Amino acid sequence: MMNSKLKLSSKKLKSGKFQVSFSTVGDGDAQECYGYMLAEAKTSVNDVIAKINRHVKAMQSSDRYYQRNLFSFGKKEINSGKILIYKR
């Protein structure tokens, strides 16, 4: 991420999955954002951080970043991951 710090917190759901809440704190012209991700129990913290960073970077480097789960009417990829990101 460009000059941003990532803050994470999580809680375990009854299903055994984890809801990961995250936010970025920018140190410059980087857009601050926050969001949520649904992760499997066996997913490593490094994998969670990498996925969040990938989506945040795509969102900040593109004027037209669309989240697949909001705009896709076609067949959904099973392992696409559940992540929602919002601008502050």
C-alpha positions, -999 to 999 in steps of 0.1 A, spaced: 0 0 0 12 35 -7 22 52 25 -6 36 45 -8 16 77 -32 -13 80 -51 -19 112 -68 -53 116 -92 -69 141 -111 -101 138 -139 -121 155 -147 -158 151 -182 -166 138 -204 -195 147 -196 -210 113 -159 -213 123 -149 -186 98 -134 -152 108 -148 -118 101 -118 -95 96 -123 -58 100 -96 -36 86 -88 1 80 -60 20 64 -45 52 78 -28 72 51 4 93 54 -1 115 23 -23 114 -7 -33 78 -3 -71 74 1 -81 61 35 -105 32 35 -121 5 57 -137 -28 51 -145 -64 60 -133 -97 48 -145 -133 55 -117 -157 60 -115 -194 66 -101 -206 99 -70 -221 82 -61 -189 63 -28 -174 74 -25 -138 86 -1 -132 58 -26 -144 32 -53 -121 47 -30 -91 47 -19 -99 11 -55 -101 -1 -64 -68 16 -33 -50 3 -41 -63 -33 -76 -50 -32 -67 -16 -15 -40 -11 -41 -63 -19 -70 -89 5 -55 -64 33 -51 -48 30 -85 -80 28 -105 -107 53 -109 -132 26 -117 -126 -2 -91 -156 -24 -90 -160 -52 -64 -170 -84 -81 -195 -94 -55 -215 -62 -61 -215 -60 -99 -212 -96 -112 -243 -113 -124 -224 -142 -140 -212 -174 -124 -193 -166 -93 -158 -181 -87 -160 -203 -56 -126 -192 -42 -130 -155 -50 -130 -145 -14 -155 -123 4 -142 -87 8 -159 -53 9 -140 -20 9 -153 15 14 -137 49 11 -137 72 41 
